[in-house]
């Protein structure tokens, strides 16, 4: 795929050479405490300067039904990202990219002096092998996986994790400086929030509002 030439985008915050930036991509439909938890664990363990939330116009692996408009998801993400070093951006709309590999390439072209680390929750590790050119992603950027509830065995069973086993690192603070492929699993207290559960709860609440008599 040939990338659009419009690579210039404004960073969401400081972009001085050498800054360590975690990238957390997704639909954020909606953003929740689990996203914040992943970001805060990564900030602390990887010694990151910032985490950028990359709110995607559309996730190719998820249906469009039930997907809130991009502007709404960005606004809610900014409300959820109360940590001063978690910054929200809709970079893919600005770049005209759709897939992570293309977005990552554009970001590395635009900000060649930043040290990026790709972040994900362990609940997404099983799906990682379905991402377009996922092995190339692994060779372009260090990857940090933050453990999520109910996915204890994901780092052992997921095919992507097995493929990257020889690239696994132990010293978290060195990961932003590691030459990819570099893969690390970060464990600790786990947050149970999920976008799916929040949407289901919201739909249930709306149904109850219509069912409860107003008198």
WOUR-V893957 format. One record per residue. RES is the residue in one small letter. SS is DSSP state (h for helix, s for strand, l for the rest). PSI is psi in whole degrees, -180 to 180 (* if undefined). NEAR is the number of other ideal C-beta (glycine too) atoms within 8 Angstrom. Layout:
# WOUR-V893957
res=<RES	RES>
ss=<SS	SS>
psi=<PSI	PSI>
near=<NEAR	NEAR>
This chain:
# WOUR-V893957
res=<x	x	x	x	x	x	x	x	x	x	x	x	x	x	x	x	x	x	x	x	x	x	x	x	x	x	x	x	x	x	x	x	x	x	x	x	x	x	x	x	x	x	x	x	x	x	x	x	x	x	x	x	x	x	x	x	x	x	x	x	x	x	x	x	x	x	x	x	x	x	x	x	x	x	x	x	x	x	x	x	x	x	x	x	x	x	x	x	x	x	x	x	x	x	x	x	x	x	x	x	x	x	x	x	x	x	x	x	x	x	x	x	x	x	x	x	x	x	x	x	x	x	x	x	x	x	x	x	x	x	x	x	x	x	x	x	x	x	x	x	x	x	x	x	x	x	x	x	x	x	x	x	x	x	x	x	x	x	x	x	x	x	x	x	x	x	x	x	x	x	x	x	x	x	x	x	x	x	x	x	x	x	x	x	x	x	x	x	x	x	x	x	x	x	x	x	x	x	x	x	x	x	x	x	x	x	x	x	x	x	x	x	x	x	x>
ss=<l	l	l	l	l	l	l	l	l	l	l	l	l	l	l	l	l	l	l	s	s	s	s	s	s	s	l	l	l	l	l	l	h	h	h	h	h	h	h	h	h	h	h	h	h	l	l	l	l	s	s	s	s	s	s	l	l	l	l	l	l	l	l	l	l	l	l	l	l	h	h	h	h	h	h	h	h	h	h	h	l	l	l	l	l	s	s	s	s	l	h	h	h	h	h	l	l	l	l	h	h	h	h	h	h	h	h	h	h	h	l	l	l	l	s	s	s	s	s	s	s	h	h	h	l	l	l	h	h	h	l	l	l	h	h	h	h	h	h	h	l	s	s	s	s	s	l	l	l	l	l	l	l	h	h	h	h	l	h	h	h	h	h	l	h	h	h	s	l	l	l	h	h	h	h	h	h	l	l	l	l	l	s	s	s	s	l	l	l	l	l	l	l	l	h	h	h	h	h	h	h	h	h	h	h	h	h	h	h	h	h	l	l	l	l>
psi=<130	125	149	153	-12	76	-17	121	151	130	153	-10	-160	142	43	146	135	-9	143	118	123	138	118	106	159	179	-32	59	68	175	147	-179	-25	-39	-42	-41	-48	-44	-44	-38	-45	-42	-45	-50	-37	-2	44	154	-39	160	128	125	121	96	116	138	-40	133	117	-20	1	148	153	-22	128	1	121	156	148	-46	-37	-42	-37	-44	-44	-35	-40	-32	-35	-30	74	-19	131	-16	14	118	139	137	151	64	-33	-31	-41	-37	-22	23	161	-35	150	-42	-37	-40	-44	-43	-41	-40	-43	-29	-42	-37	68	-17	4	150	99	145	130	131	145	156	153	-19	-16	-3	-37	-34	-15	-36	-12	-8	147	126	48	-33	-32	-36	-45	-25	-5	-22	140	148	130	126	123	127	139	155	143	7	35	-37	-1	-43	-16	-38	-32	133	-36	-41	-39	-40	-32	8	-41	-15	7	138	159	-35	98	-41	-14	-12	-43	-19	-3	146	121	152	136	128	132	146	126	120	169	-163	138	141	135	-5	145	151	-39	-46	-39	-43	-41	-42	-40	-43	-38	-40	-41	-39	-40	-36	-40	-21	-24	127	145	-3	*>
near=<4	2	11	7	4	7	10	4	9	3	8	7	7	7	7	5	5	7	11	13	14	17	14	14	9	10	11	14	10	12	13	11	8	13	15	15	12	14	16	10	11	17	14	7	11	15	8	13	7	14	15	14	17	13	13	10	7	9	7	7	6	9	5	6	4	6	9	8	5	10	6	8	15	12	8	12	15	8	8	12	14	6	9	3	9	14	11	12	11	11	12	12	8	9	14	8	10	7	11	10	13	12	14	14	10	14	11	11	8	9	11	6	5	11	9	13	17	14	13	13	12	13	10	8	15	10	8	11	10	6	12	7	8	12	7	8	14	15	7	10	12	15	16	17	15	13	13	12	6	5	11	5	6	13	11	7	8	12	6	12	14	9	9	12	8	4	10	9	12	5	6	12	8	8	14	12	5	9	3	11	9	11	14	13	10	13	4	7	3	8	10	6	9	9	12	6	8	11	11	8	8	8	8	8	8	8	8	8	7	6	5	6	3	3	2>
